[in-house]
Amino acid sequence: MAGCCGSGAKFDGMSQAYKRRLWIVIALNAGMFGVEMTAGHIAGSQALQADALDFAGDAMTYGISLAVIGASVQTRTLAAMGKGISLLLMGLWVFGSTLWQVMGPGVPDAPVMGVVGLMALLTNLASVGLLMKYKDGDANVRSVWLCSRNDAIGNVAVMVAALGVWGTGSGWPDLIVAGIMAALFLSSAWQILRQALEERRAELVEG
């Protein structure tokens, strides 16, 4: 791919094809945020709301990724660090709100969870397919891939939670999946922040 030939440099997003794909992914994420957040409130599902929040965060951070394409390494890694921090805060919020719900979990609407989870999964599989060839780029590009991957995993988890809620008549599967998603956010935040800091240090040494 461009920017990776021979030198070992990581792809930095300088491709019109990549930018077009990123715009499509932004539109998909923004649309699904509205659908999933509304459905999450209606169904009383913490897992759906956590996944909707992820869609919103992704749409915002993909916009940042587009804005800094072609900028200096320092600017791009700073943007990646900002996205890493936002993922960290998101993970902490989901984790905290899930713990709060543990105090009195209701029973979410399993059919709504399943249908909306399937819609979100199809949306994110399309996004993952569009971004697959760019998954090993620099910290800025890689953060986009990690967010898309997280969404697809989260959608599968929501559908599993829906089956669990339907099978047990309990809200606990929903809360467990929300906790797992919070852990995934925190793990991805660590990966993004670590790579961004490594790239900043490398640039300083080379400079």
Protein Blocks (a to p, Z undefined) as FASTA:
>chain_A
ZZigonlpacehiafklmmmmmmmmmmmmmmmmmmmmmmmmnopaklmmmmmmmmmmmmm
mmmmmmmgoiafklmmmmmmmmmmmmmmmmmmmmmmmmmmmmopccddfklmmmmmmmmm
mmmmmmmmmmmmmmmmcfklmmmmmmmmmmmmmmmmmmmmmmmmmmnopaklmmmmmmmm
mmmmmmmmmmmmmmmmmmmmmmmmmZZ
